[in-house]
Amino acid sequence: MNDKRDWLRKLPSVDRLLSHDRVQNLIKEYSHRLVLEAIRDDLELARRSILAKQNCDISEAAVLDRITHELRMGFQPSLRPVINATGVVIHTNLGRAPLSQAAQAAMNAVAGRYNTLEYDLDEGERGSRLVHAAKLLRGLTGAEDAIVLNNNAAALILILSAVASDREVIISRGQLVEIGGGFRIPAIMQESGATLVEVGTTNRTRIDDYEAAVNEQTAMLLRVHSSNFRQLGFVEQPPLSQLTACARQYGLLSVDDLGSGTLIDTRAFGLAYEPTIQDSIAAGFDLVCFSGDKLLGGPQAGIIVGKAELIARLKRHPLARAMRVDKLTYAALIATLQHYLRDEALQQIPIWRMIGRELDEIGATAERWAAQVGGKVVDGRSTVGGGSLPGTDLPTRLLAIAVASPARFAAGLRQADPPVIARVAKSQVLLDPRTVLPEQEADLLRALSRLALDDDQEKGSLS
C-alpha cells in the first residue's frame, strides 16, 4: 500500500454494492437498513486498515463475502441445537432430555394456534390451566392430584411456603444437598420462611432422631433424595414407610423431594436403584415433587403429586401463579406422559431409548463411523447425567480419533453446523453413539470427514 489514496479510491462504493444481485437478496432476507449498516461498517473497517497500512482484501467479492458472513452471524441464535456425542444421556448443559417426536408435534400443534389453555369447551367459558396433565399424573403415580410448575426448585419452594412458612421442617443432615448452579436446600428453605431443623449426622440418621426433634412448631418431615451424589460405607437412613409413619404418628406432613424422579425401574438396565415416584406415593408421602426434564424425559417442569387437599392449597397459593408453566410445556408434558400410559416410553422417549440401547448396536454404529471417517472403536462408559444415578454408568463403544491437536479438533467440531460436542481424553477425540440421535448421524459424519481431511492436510504440510 504505497499510495493510500489509490487504495481508498479502489474501495467499492455503497451504491455500487447495493445494486449487486447478492446484496439485493440479502436485503430481502434481512432488510435494507441492516444490509446498509453492514456495508458501511465493513467499508469503514477497510478504510482504517488502509490508513494503518494493514493488508485488507477490498475487492467487491471480498466485501460481499464479509457482509454476508456478518449478517448471518448476527442472526445466529445463541440457543441452538447441537449433536451430543459425549455419552452423557441427560446433559444439563445441553438442554437435558430431548423430547420425543410426539412431544415436539404436540408443542407445534398449540404454538401457532389458539388453544384451550384456559378454556372449558364443555362449559363454553373460562377454565383452568391447572387441569392439564393432572389426570395423567394421577393415573401413572397413584396420587390423588397433581400440579405442574416451572421446575423442581420452584415446586419445593411452593410446598414449604404454602404449608410450612414460619414453622419448622425436619431434615436429615445427610440430605442437605446442593443442586445445579449452586442452589442449596437450606437456602431454598430460608427463602420460603420455613425453619430448618437438622437431625442425625452426615452419614447416619435414624427415625428416633426425627422423633426427638418434633415439637409444637414442627410442620413437616422432609426427605430430599440424593439424586446427584452417593454415600457409601457406614451410612443409614430410615426406610420411606418408617418416615411417613412417624409423620402420621405426630400429625405432621411428610414430603419427598425426589429431584430427578422416575416412573421406570432403573435396575432393569443394570443401573442402581432409583426410587420411583410410585414408590414414594405408595410409602405414604403426603406430597412428592420431581423434575420433568430428567428421568421423566419431558420438558422442564417441577411436578408435585400427592393428597388432593394439599394440592388444592398449593393451587390457591399466590406463588403458584408466578411459577406456572405455559401452553408449550403442558403440550410436551402431556405427550410424554401418554408414552408411559401406552407402555411405549422405552421406544418413544429418547433418553430411555438411549439408556436401553444394546451394546452390540452401539458397537456396530461406531464401526460404521470408523469405516467412513477413520479412527478406531474402543470400549468406554456412558453416564445417565442430569443429577441422576450418580456413580453408575453403562458400557458403551466409542469412536476414538487420534489427531495432531485433539483440543483444536474438538473446537472445530463445535464450529460445525450443527455443532458437535465430543469428549477429549488421552490425546484422542472420543464420540459415543449412544447419545447421537439417528437423524443427526449424517451431519456428524459430515463434520468429522471435513475436519479429518483438514487434519491430514496439516500433517502433510508438517512432514
SEDRENRO-255112 format. One record per residue (C-alpha): residue in one letter; x, z, y. Coordinates in steps of 0.02 Angstrom, whole numbers, plus 50000, padded with zeros to 5 digits. Example, Ala and Ser with C-alpha at 12.3 -4.5 7.8 and 13.67 -1.06 7.14 Angstrom:
2
+-----+-------+-------+-------+
| res |    xx |    zz |    yy |
+-----+-------+-------+-------+
|   A | 50615 | 50390 | 49775 |
|   S | 50684 | 50357 | 49947 |
+-----+-------+-------+-------+
***
This chain:
463
+-----+-------+-------+-------+
| res |    xx |    zz |    yy |
+-----+-------+-------+-------+
|   M | 50000 | 50000 | 50000 |
|   N | 50120 | 49939 | 50132 |
|   D | 49984 | 49898 | 50255 |
|   K | 49844 | 50023 | 50252 |
|   R | 49738 | 49918 | 50368 |
|   D | 49743 | 49770 | 50249 |
|   W | 49686 | 49880 | 50106 |
|   L | 49547 | 49956 | 50211 |
|   R | 49485 | 49782 | 50255 |
|   K | 49477 | 49740 | 50069 |
|   L | 49352 | 49879 | 50035 |
|   P | 49183 | 49803 | 49990 |
|   S | 49050 | 49833 | 50122 |
|   V | 48897 | 49939 | 50095 |
|   D | 48781 | 49791 | 50124 |
|   R | 48877 | 49684 | 50001 |
|   L | 48866 | 49818 | 49867 |
|   L | 48681 | 49847 | 49899 |
|   S | 48644 | 49663 | 49868 |
|   H | 48729 | 49665 | 49697 |
|   D | 48615 | 49649 | 49544 |
|   R | 48690 | 49805 | 49463 |
|   V | 48652 | 49907 | 49618 |
|   Q | 48476 | 49839 | 49628 |
|   N | 48448 | 49901 | 49450 |
|   L | 48521 | 50070 | 49497 |
|   I | 48401 | 50079 | 49645 |
|   K | 48254 | 50050 | 49527 |
|   E | 48317 | 50190 | 49416 |
|   Y | 48373 | 50320 | 49544 |
|   S | 48303 | 50271 | 49717 |
|   H | 48378 | 50182 | 49867 |
|   R | 48429 | 50344 | 49952 |
|   L | 48529 | 50413 | 49806 |
|   V | 48618 | 50248 | 49773 |
|   L | 48661 | 50227 | 49957 |
|   E | 48734 | 50404 | 49961 |
|   A | 48837 | 50368 | 49805 |
|   I | 48907 | 50207 | 49881 |
|   R | 48952 | 50291 | 50045 |
|   D | 49034 | 50439 | 49956 |
|   D | 49138 | 50326 | 49844 |
|   L | 49195 | 50215 | 49989 |
|   E | 49242 | 50370 | 50090 |
|   L | 49349 | 50436 | 49947 |
|   A | 49430 | 50265 | 49930 |
|   R | 49472 | 50265 | 50118 |
|   R | 49551 | 50437 | 50103 |
|   S | 49656 | 50379 | 49955 |
|   I | 49716 | 50227 | 50050 |
|   L | 49763 | 50329 | 50203 |
|   A | 49854 | 50454 | 50091 |
|   K | 49945 | 50308 | 50006 |
|   Q | 49870 | 50353 | 49839 |
|   N | 49829 | 50225 | 49707 |
|   C | 49645 | 50179 | 49704 |
|   D | 49555 | 50033 | 49625 |
|   I | 49449 | 49962 | 49766 |
|   S | 49383 | 49810 | 49677 |
|   E | 49197 | 49784 | 49680 |
|   A | 49185 | 49808 | 49491 |
|   A | 49279 | 49973 | 49500 |
|   V | 49169 | 50039 | 49639 |
|   L | 49012 | 49989 | 49542 |
|   D | 49078 | 50075 | 49386 |
|   R | 49115 | 50235 | 49481 |
|   I | 48947 | 50248 | 49569 |
|   T | 48855 | 50210 | 49406 |
|   H | 48952 | 50348 | 49320 |
|   E | 48921 | 50472 | 49461 |
|   L | 48735 | 50438 | 49465 |
|   R | 48719 | 50457 | 49278 |
|   M | 48819 | 50618 | 49277 |
|   G | 48715 | 50686 | 49421 |
|   F | 48558 | 50663 | 49317 |
|   Q | 48633 | 50731 | 49157 |
|   P | 48538 | 50893 | 49122 |
|   S | 48638 | 51048 | 49082 |
|   L | 48514 | 51086 | 48942 |
|   R | 48549 | 50951 | 48813 |
|   P | 48526 | 50926 | 48626 |
|   V | 48686 | 50944 | 48525 |
|   I | 48741 | 50921 | 48345 |
|   N | 48778 | 51090 | 48266 |
|   A | 48918 | 51062 | 48139 |
|   T | 48978 | 51242 | 48144 |
|   G | 48885 | 51303 | 47990 |
|   V | 48800 | 51442 | 48090 |
|   V | 48617 | 51416 | 48048 |
|   I | 48537 | 51520 | 48187 |
|   H | 48664 | 51488 | 48325 |
|   T | 48619 | 51594 | 48476 |
|   N | 48723 | 51488 | 48595 |
|   L | 48646 | 51327 | 48530 |
|   G | 48463 | 51374 | 48551 |
|   R | 48440 | 51473 | 48391 |
|   A | 48312 | 51397 | 48271 |
|   P | 48275 | 51211 | 48287 |
|   L | 48089 | 51179 | 48273 |
|   S | 48002 | 51086 | 48133 |
|   Q | 47933 | 50913 | 48165 |
|   A | 47757 | 50984 | 48161 |
|   A | 47802 | 51114 | 48292 |
|   Q | 47878 | 50980 | 48403 |
|   A | 47723 | 50872 | 48383 |
|   A | 47611 | 51019 | 48425 |
|   M | 47707 | 51050 | 48586 |
|   N | 47695 | 50866 | 48634 |
|   A | 47509 | 50866 | 48599 |
|   V | 47471 | 51001 | 48728 |
|   A | 47613 | 50966 | 48850 |
|   G | 47541 | 50808 | 48926 |
|   R | 47357 | 50850 | 48916 |
|   Y | 47236 | 50983 | 48971 |
|   N | 47207 | 51107 | 48831 |
|   T | 47114 | 51263 | 48777 |
|   L | 47248 | 51389 | 48829 |
|   E | 47117 | 51500 | 48911 |
|   Y | 46954 | 51412 | 48872 |
|   D | 46823 | 51452 | 48739 |
|   L | 46747 | 51289 | 48675 |
|   D | 46602 | 51378 | 48589 |
|   E | 46550 | 51477 | 48743 |
|   G | 46597 | 51343 | 48869 |
|   E | 46684 | 51470 | 48980 |
|   R | 46849 | 51558 | 49010 |
|   G | 46935 | 51628 | 48857 |
|   S | 47094 | 51724 | 48821 |
|   R | 47264 | 51653 | 48778 |
|   L | 47299 | 51810 | 48677 |
|   V | 47189 | 51750 | 48533 |
|   H | 47306 | 51606 | 48492 |
|   A | 47411 | 51640 | 48336 |
|   A | 47333 | 51813 | 48311 |
|   K | 47229 | 51762 | 48160 |
|   L | 47378 | 51679 | 48075 |
|   L | 47488 | 51831 | 48106 |
|   R | 47355 | 51947 | 48035 |
|   G | 47341 | 51844 | 47878 |
|   L | 47527 | 51824 | 47850 |
|   T | 47581 | 52004 | 47885 |
|   G | 47432 | 52108 | 47833 |
|   A | 47421 | 52185 | 48007 |
|   E | 47257 | 52218 | 48096 |
|   D | 47303 | 52122 | 48254 |
|   A | 47446 | 52042 | 48350 |
|   I | 47509 | 51998 | 48523 |
|   V | 47641 | 51870 | 48572 |
|   L | 47764 | 51897 | 48716 |
|   N | 47916 | 51804 | 48782 |
|   N | 48049 | 51891 | 48675 |
|   N | 48077 | 52043 | 48564 |
|   A | 48159 | 52146 | 48701 |
|   A | 48000 | 52123 | 48803 |
|   A | 47898 | 52174 | 48651 |
|   L | 47992 | 52338 | 48636 |
|   I | 47981 | 52375 | 48823 |
|   L | 47793 | 52344 | 48820 |
|   I | 47769 | 52460 | 48671 |
|   L | 47870 | 52600 | 48749 |
|   S | 47789 | 52579 | 48920 |
|   A | 47612 | 52574 | 48852 |
|   V | 47617 | 52717 | 48727 |
|   A | 47772 | 52823 | 48763 |
|   S | 47803 | 52823 | 48950 |
|   D | 47853 | 52997 | 49014 |
|   R | 47860 | 53058 | 48835 |
|   E | 47995 | 53074 | 48701 |
|   V | 48042 | 52944 | 48571 |
|   I | 48147 | 53000 | 48423 |
|   I | 48276 | 52879 | 48354 |
|   S | 48425 | 52892 | 48236 |
|   R | 48597 | 52888 | 48317 |
|   G | 48644 | 52754 | 48191 |
|   Q | 48512 | 52639 | 48266 |
|   L | 48563 | 52641 | 48450 |
|   V | 48609 | 52457 | 48441 |
|   E | 48666 | 52333 | 48571 |
|   I | 48585 | 52162 | 48559 |
|   G | 48650 | 51998 | 48631 |
|   G | 48702 | 51989 | 48813 |
|   G | 48748 | 52174 | 48822 |
|   F | 48569 | 52239 | 48816 |
|   R | 48564 | 52411 | 48736 |
|   I | 48419 | 52504 | 48657 |
|   P | 48449 | 52662 | 48763 |
|   A | 48444 | 52559 | 48924 |
|   I | 48283 | 52474 | 48871 |
|   M | 48204 | 52642 | 48833 |
|   Q | 48258 | 52711 | 49002 |
|   E | 48178 | 52564 | 49093 |
|   S | 48014 | 52596 | 49001 |
|   G | 48004 | 52775 | 49062 |
|   A | 48020 | 52847 | 48886 |
|   T | 48143 | 52987 | 48850 |
|   L | 48268 | 52952 | 48712 |
|   V | 48295 | 53089 | 48583 |
|   E | 48440 | 53055 | 48465 |
|   V | 48443 | 53132 | 48293 |
|   G | 48563 | 53133 | 48146 |
|   T | 48737 | 53060 | 48155 |
|   T | 48806 | 52886 | 48172 |
|   N | 48814 | 52860 | 47985 |
|   R | 48685 | 52982 | 47912 |
|   T | 48510 | 53028 | 47966 |
|   R | 48383 | 53119 | 47856 |
|   I | 48198 | 53146 | 47876 |
|   D | 48223 | 53330 | 47918 |
|   D | 48324 | 53275 | 48069 |
|   Y | 48168 | 53190 | 48136 |
|   E | 48058 | 53339 | 48094 |
|   A | 48173 | 53461 | 48183 |
|   A | 48162 | 53359 | 48345 |
|   V | 47972 | 53348 | 48352 |
|   N | 47888 | 53445 | 48493 |
|   E | 47734 | 53433 | 48604 |
|   Q | 47818 | 53298 | 48711 |
|   T | 47855 | 53183 | 48564 |
|   A | 47756 | 53020 | 48562 |
|   M | 47842 | 52912 | 48434 |
|   L | 47965 | 52892 | 48292 |
|   L | 48060 | 52730 | 48321 |
|   R | 48160 | 52635 | 48193 |
|   V | 48274 | 52497 | 48253 |
|   H | 48337 | 52386 | 48113 |
|   S | 48523 | 52349 | 48125 |
|   S | 48498 | 52162 | 48108 |
|   N | 48662 | 52118 | 48194 |
|   F | 48781 | 52239 | 48106 |
|   R | 48801 | 52332 | 47942 |
|   Q | 48854 | 52508 | 47899 |
|   L | 48946 | 52531 | 47734 |
|   G | 49006 | 52681 | 47637 |
|   F | 48944 | 52857 | 47671 |
|   V | 48781 | 52808 | 47756 |
|   E | 48600 | 52863 | 47742 |
|   Q | 48432 | 52825 | 47824 |
|   P | 48261 | 52886 | 47764 |
|   P | 48151 | 52759 | 47673 |
|   L | 48021 | 52671 | 47781 |
|   S | 47875 | 52755 | 47693 |
|   Q | 47954 | 52927 | 47721 |
|   L | 47973 | 52894 | 47907 |
|   T | 47793 | 52837 | 47929 |
|   A | 47729 | 52985 | 47826 |
|   C | 47824 | 53102 | 47941 |
|   A | 47745 | 53020 | 48094 |
|   R | 47570 | 53039 | 48020 |
|   Q | 47602 | 53221 | 47974 |
|   Y | 47641 | 53264 | 48155 |
|   G | 47512 | 53149 | 48235 |
|   L | 47644 | 53031 | 48305 |
|   L | 47658 | 52843 | 48317 |
|   S | 47782 | 52750 | 48208 |
|   V | 47861 | 52590 | 48271 |
|   D | 47980 | 52472 | 48181 |
|   D | 48088 | 52356 | 48286 |
|   L | 48145 | 52229 | 48157 |
|   G | 48244 | 52124 | 48280 |
|   S | 48254 | 51964 | 48179 |
|   G | 48108 | 51985 | 48061 |
|   T | 48069 | 51875 | 47911 |
|   L | 47918 | 51828 | 47808 |
|   I | 48028 | 51768 | 47663 |
|   D | 48133 | 51875 | 47545 |
|   T | 48313 | 51826 | 47584 |
|   R | 48375 | 51886 | 47413 |
|   A | 48307 | 51726 | 47336 |
|   F | 48452 | 51634 | 47421 |
|   G | 48590 | 51751 | 47363 |
|   L | 48589 | 51841 | 47530 |
|   A | 48574 | 52026 | 47567 |
|   Y | 48400 | 52101 | 47578 |
|   E | 48323 | 52085 | 47750 |
|   P | 48165 | 52193 | 47770 |
|   T | 48014 | 52082 | 47785 |
|   I | 47876 | 52104 | 47913 |
|   Q | 47753 | 52129 | 47770 |
|   D | 47861 | 52272 | 47701 |
|   S | 47854 | 52364 | 47867 |
|   I | 47665 | 52345 | 47882 |
|   A | 47642 | 52399 | 47701 |
|   A | 47754 | 52551 | 47733 |
|   G | 47627 | 52609 | 47862 |
|   F | 47708 | 52574 | 48030 |
|   D | 47582 | 52575 | 48172 |
|   L | 47673 | 52436 | 48264 |
|   V | 47807 | 52312 | 48209 |
|   C | 47898 | 52194 | 48327 |
|   F | 48013 | 52047 | 48291 |
|   S | 48080 | 51883 | 48359 |
|   G | 48000 | 51712 | 48342 |
|   D | 48157 | 51606 | 48351 |
|   K | 48268 | 51686 | 48219 |
|   L | 48221 | 51701 | 48036 |
|   L | 48042 | 51654 | 48076 |
|   G | 48109 | 51483 | 48127 |
|   G | 47995 | 51456 | 48276 |
|   P | 48005 | 51460 | 48467 |
|   Q | 48074 | 51604 | 48570 |
|   A | 47946 | 51742 | 48567 |
|   G | 47926 | 51928 | 48542 |
|   I | 47788 | 51963 | 48418 |
|   I | 47702 | 52130 | 48393 |
|   V | 47589 | 52161 | 48244 |
|   G | 47502 | 52321 | 48195 |
|   K | 47349 | 52431 | 48219 |
|   A | 47207 | 52348 | 48315 |
|   E | 47179 | 52497 | 48431 |
|   L | 47361 | 52498 | 48485 |
|   I | 47372 | 52310 | 48506 |
|   A | 47218 | 52321 | 48618 |
|   R | 47308 | 52449 | 48726 |
|   L | 47459 | 52334 | 48738 |
|   K | 47349 | 52188 | 48790 |
|   R | 47274 | 52290 | 48932 |
|   H | 47443 | 52347 | 49000 |
|   P | 47499 | 52260 | 49163 |
|   L | 47666 | 52212 | 49086 |
|   A | 47577 | 52107 | 48954 |
|   R | 47534 | 51977 | 49087 |
|   A | 47712 | 51975 | 49155 |
|   M | 47781 | 51948 | 48980 |
|   R | 47653 | 51824 | 48914 |
|   V | 47700 | 51655 | 48841 |
|   D | 47642 | 51481 | 48889 |
|   K | 47548 | 51342 | 48800 |
|   L | 47706 | 51262 | 48729 |
|   T | 47762 | 51424 | 48645 |
|   Y | 47591 | 51452 | 48569 |
|   A | 47583 | 51274 | 48505 |
|   A | 47754 | 51284 | 48421 |
|   L | 47722 | 51458 | 48351 |
|   I | 47554 | 51412 | 48276 |
|   A | 47628 | 51258 | 48192 |
|   T | 47772 | 51363 | 48124 |
|   L | 47656 | 51497 | 48056 |
|   Q | 47549 | 51365 | 47972 |
|   H | 47700 | 51311 | 47870 |
|   Y | 47704 | 51486 | 47795 |
|   L | 47517 | 51484 | 47766 |
|   R | 47533 | 51319 | 47672 |
|   D | 47683 | 51382 | 47569 |
|   E | 47791 | 51243 | 47641 |
|   A | 47910 | 51342 | 47751 |
|   L | 48060 | 51309 | 47638 |
|   Q | 48032 | 51122 | 47652 |
|   Q | 47973 | 51103 | 47832 |
|   I | 48060 | 51237 | 47937 |
|   P | 48239 | 51179 | 47974 |
|   I | 48326 | 51348 | 47959 |
|   W | 48251 | 51379 | 47787 |
|   R | 48297 | 51203 | 47730 |
|   M | 48475 | 51239 | 47785 |
|   I | 48483 | 51411 | 47705 |
|   G | 48411 | 51343 | 47543 |
|   R | 48515 | 51185 | 47537 |
|   E | 48606 | 51163 | 47370 |
|   L | 48796 | 51168 | 47369 |
|   D | 48807 | 51006 | 47270 |
|   E | 48703 | 50916 | 47401 |
|   I | 48811 | 50983 | 47542 |
|   G | 48968 | 50931 | 47449 |
|   A | 48901 | 50755 | 47420 |
|   T | 48865 | 50739 | 47606 |
|   A | 49039 | 50799 | 47652 |
|   E | 49116 | 50674 | 47528 |
|   R | 49015 | 50533 | 47605 |
|   W | 49077 | 50582 | 47778 |
|   A | 49257 | 50586 | 47718 |
|   A | 49239 | 50413 | 47642 |
|   Q | 49181 | 50344 | 47810 |
|   V | 49289 | 50435 | 47937 |
|   G | 49433 | 50510 | 47837 |
|   G | 49482 | 50690 | 47810 |
|   K | 49461 | 50794 | 47654 |
|   V | 49325 | 50905 | 47583 |
|   V | 49364 | 51090 | 47565 |
|   D | 49271 | 51248 | 47516 |
|   G | 49201 | 51355 | 47656 |
|   R | 49068 | 51480 | 47707 |
|   S | 48911 | 51459 | 47814 |
|   T | 48831 | 51605 | 47907 |
|   V | 48650 | 51638 | 47950 |
|   G | 48692 | 51699 | 48126 |
|   G | 48572 | 51743 | 48266 |
|   G | 48591 | 51930 | 48238 |
|   S | 48526 | 51910 | 48061 |
|   L | 48602 | 51964 | 47895 |
|   P | 48772 | 52020 | 47962 |
|   G | 48916 | 52020 | 47839 |
|   T | 48831 | 51898 | 47721 |
|   D | 48861 | 51713 | 47707 |
|   L | 48831 | 51560 | 47598 |
|   P | 48956 | 51450 | 47505 |
|   T | 48972 | 51277 | 47580 |
|   R | 49082 | 51121 | 47580 |
|   L | 49168 | 51069 | 47740 |
|   L | 49242 | 50907 | 47805 |
|   A | 49418 | 50954 | 47864 |
|   I | 49504 | 50832 | 47982 |
|   A | 49689 | 50854 | 48020 |
|   V | 49732 | 50782 | 48190 |
|   A | 49876 | 50791 | 48314 |
|   S | 49782 | 50914 | 48425 |
|   P | 49630 | 50997 | 48345 |
|   A | 49579 | 51080 | 48508 |
|   R | 49582 | 50914 | 48601 |
|   F | 49490 | 50828 | 48459 |
|   A | 49354 | 50962 | 48461 |
|   A | 49343 | 50945 | 48651 |
|   G | 49321 | 50757 | 48628 |
|   L | 49177 | 50789 | 48507 |
|   R | 49094 | 50896 | 48640 |
|   Q | 49101 | 50748 | 48760 |
|   A | 49011 | 50633 | 48638 |
|   D | 48831 | 50582 | 48663 |
|   P | 48754 | 50689 | 48593 |
|   P | 48891 | 50821 | 48597 |
|   V | 48957 | 50881 | 48429 |
|   I | 49002 | 51065 | 48410 |
|   A | 49131 | 51096 | 48272 |
|   R | 49250 | 51233 | 48216 |
|   V | 49439 | 51234 | 48232 |
|   A | 49543 | 51329 | 48104 |
|   K | 49718 | 51312 | 48031 |
|   S | 49761 | 51157 | 48133 |
|   Q | 49605 | 51068 | 48073 |
|   V | 49434 | 51023 | 48140 |
|   L | 49300 | 51084 | 48019 |
|   L | 49123 | 51015 | 48007 |
|   D | 48987 | 51093 | 47899 |
|   P | 48849 | 50976 | 47838 |
|   R | 48731 | 51123 | 47810 |
|   T | 48680 | 51134 | 47993 |
|   V | 48681 | 50949 | 48039 |
|   L | 48504 | 50881 | 48048 |
|   P | 48480 | 50722 | 47944 |
|   E | 48427 | 50619 | 48095 |
|   Q | 48589 | 50666 | 48185 |
|   E | 48709 | 50611 | 48049 |
|   A | 48734 | 50434 | 48115 |
|   D | 48779 | 50499 | 48289 |
|   L | 48901 | 50624 | 48212 |
|   L | 48991 | 50490 | 48111 |
|   R | 48999 | 50375 | 48263 |
|   A | 49082 | 50512 | 48367 |
|   L | 49204 | 50555 | 48227 |
|   S | 49252 | 50373 | 48200 |
|   R | 49287 | 50344 | 48384 |
|   L | 49393 | 50500 | 48402 |
|   A | 49486 | 50472 | 48238 |
|   L | 49532 | 50297 | 48298 |
|   D | 49595 | 50367 | 48463 |
|   D | 49698 | 50497 | 48371 |
|   D | 49775 | 50365 | 48256 |
|   Q | 49822 | 50259 | 48406 |
|   E | 49902 | 50411 | 48489 |
|   K | 50003 | 50448 | 48333 |
|   G | 50060 | 50267 | 48328 |
|   S | 50117 | 50269 | 48507 |
|   L | 50219 | 50426 | 48473 |
|   S | 50304 | 50359 | 48316 |
+-----+-------+-------+-------+
***
